[in-house]
């Protein structure tokens, strides 16, 4: 990664430090992009802007175009497949339980499936309207999980409850890794990263929704919803640590 690439990544993520600013002051390409400061005095503005234009045209010529809908469809199908496979492996023990509230389970299960599939599409879509809808899920999904629960506390020890947390984390590994790889082709955006991670981590929530028979609010919040939210927060520093291939918003 060149100094110009580092400057552009810092500029896109609004994390300009002193070293990035010092580079921009002496660079004919990055200088015109430095906010709040004029370009270097020994370079005319027209020449500096022409250098930026040439760099942008080179990037357009050498970067293959791929519609965002293609990536969104692929990750949506991947996440749906992971959710269905893990559900089949665990088994619908909660649905078969005599304490189950089948109508509530079915409705919330449908919502989770929408989050798993269409959620990734909204997270990758250009603009920020879809991101706002995805971030609204943070208070909504835990509430729906509690409402669909049977209220019975069966996992009375940490050892018996911990497999639910592990399931949420492990089920999200592949979808989250693929999602972070796709986000490298877009400008660094914490809200977009969190939204995509919420969708990826919902694969484990979907599987546990049909399997876990502990329907108490404490269990659903601590061992289902909390790791789901933690994965979304963890994805943000992970994305920041990855190099950005494109600064397209």
N, C-alpha and C positions, 0 to 999 in steps of 0.2 A: 504494500500500500504506500503510495507516494504522499508527500506532504500536502499536495493539493487535495488528494482523496481524503486525508484526515481532516483537512479544513472543511471540505464540503459535508462530511459526516457530522462534524461538530456544529456546523451552521444549520443543518437540517434538524438536528436534535436540540437546538437552542442551548448548546453547552460550549460556547466559545471561551477558551481559556487564554491565558497570556501568550502561550507558545503559538496557538493558532492565529491569534491576532498579529503577532510579530511576523509570522510567515506571510500573512496576507498583505502586510504593509510593504513588503519587498517583492511581492509576486505580481506580475502583470496580469495573470489570469484570475487570481483570487482577490486582488486588491479592490476591483470595482464592486465585489459582492460583500465587502466588509461593511456591516451596518454602522451608521453614525460617524464614518470617517471618510475623507476624500481619498482617491487613489494616490499611489506614490507620485511625488512631485515631478520625477524625471521621466514620467510616461504620460503622454497625452491621453485624455479620456477616450477619444475615438480609437486610438490604437489598442488601449486596454480592453475596450468593449469588443473590438474585432477579434482579439485573442479569445475572449470568452465565447463569442459566437462560433469561432472555428472549432473550439473544443467541444461545444455542444453538438455541432454538425458531425464531428468525428464520432461522438458517442452514439448518435442516431444511426450512422451508417454501420457501425460495428456491433450494435446491440440488437439481437433478434427480437422481433415483436411477438408477444404471446398474450392473447386476451386474458384478462384476469378471470373471466368466467370459466376458462379451462381449468385453471388451478383450483378455483372454488368448487367446481363440480367434482374434481378428483379427490380433494380432501373431504368433501361431504360424503362421498361414497365410501371412502376409507373409514371415516369415523362411524358411519352407519354399520359397516361390516364388522368393525371391532366391537361395537356395542352389542350387536346381535350374537356374535360368536361367544363373547364372554357371558352373555345372558344364558345362552344354551349350555355352556359349560358349568355354570353355577347352578342352574335349574330354577324353576319358578316356585320355590318353596313358600314364599310369602303369599303368592296368588292362591296356592292350594291350602293355605292355613284357614281353619274355620273362623279365625278372628279377623280375617281380611275384609276390608271395605272395598268391594270390587269396583263399584262405580267410581269412587275417588281414585283408586289405583289406576284404573284405565284412563281417566282424564289427565291425571298428572303424568302418567307414562307417555301419553301422546304429546304433552307439552315438552317433556324431556327429549323425545325423539325429534321434535322440531328444533330444539336448541342444538342437538347434536348435528343435524343436517343443515338446516337453513341458517343456523347461527354462524357457521364458518363462511357461508356466502356473504352474509351481512358484514362480517368482520373484514373480508377481503375486498368488498366493494369500494370503489372510489368515493370520496366524500366522507362526511362524518355523521350523517343522519343514522345510518345503520349502526354505527358504534354506540350512539346514545341509546338506541333500543337494546343493544346487547348489555350495556352496563346497568340498565334498569333491572336486569335479571338478578343482580346481587342481593337485593332484599326479597325479590319475588320467589325465587326458587327455594330457598330454605323454608319460607312460609308454606309453600305448596307441599313440600316434603312432610312437614309437621301435620298439615291438615289431612293428608292421605294416610298418615300412620294410624295404627290400631290402638295406640296409647299404652301398650303392654311392654314392660321393661323385662326383656329376657336375657340380654347379655349383661349380667350383673357384675362382671369383673372386667378389668382392662384387658386381660389376656383373651377373653372371649369376644370383646368388642373390637380389638385391634385389627383382625382380618378385614373388616369393612374399610378402615382407613388405608390399609395396604392395597386393597382392591382398587380403590379410587386412584391411588398414585400409579400403580403398575399398569392399569388399563389406559391411562392417559399418556404413557411414555411414547408410544409410536405416533399417535396423532399429534402430540405436542412437538415432537422432534420434526415431523414433516411440516407442521405449521410454521415453526421457527425458520426452517430452511426456506419456505416460500416468502416469509417476511423479509428475508435478506434482499429480495428484489424490490423492496419498497423503502421509502424514507423511514427512518426510525421514528416510531410513534408509540408511546406507552399505552394510550387508550386502545389502539388497534391490536397491540400485542396482548393486552389483558382480555379484550373481547374474544380474540381467537382462542386464547387459553381456556376461557370459560366454556367455550363450545367443545374443545378437545377433552377437557376434564369431565364434561357431562356424560361421556361414554361410560365411565365407572358408576356415576349416579344412576344411569338408566339400568345397568345390570343389577345393582344392589336394590333398586326399587322393586324388582320382582322377586328377589332372593331373600333379603334380610327380613326376618320376622320380628325384630325388635322395632316397635313403632313408637317408642317413647320419644318425647321432644328432646330430651337431653342427649340421647344416643344419636338421633338424626342430625342434630346440630353439631355435635362434637366429632363424630366419626364419619359423617357423610358430607354435610355442607362445609364444615371448616376446612378439610383437606382440599375440597373443590376450590374454595376461595384462595387458599394458600398457594395452590399451583398457579392460579392466575397472577398472583403477586410475584411468585418466583420467576415466572416467564419474562417479566420486564427486565430484570438485571441480566438474565441469560441472553435476551435479544440484544441488549446493549453491548455485551461482550463479543457478539458475532460481527464480522465485517459486513458492511453494506455494499451490495453489488450495484444498486441503482438508487437514486435519490428521488424517484418519482413518488409523489404523495399518495 
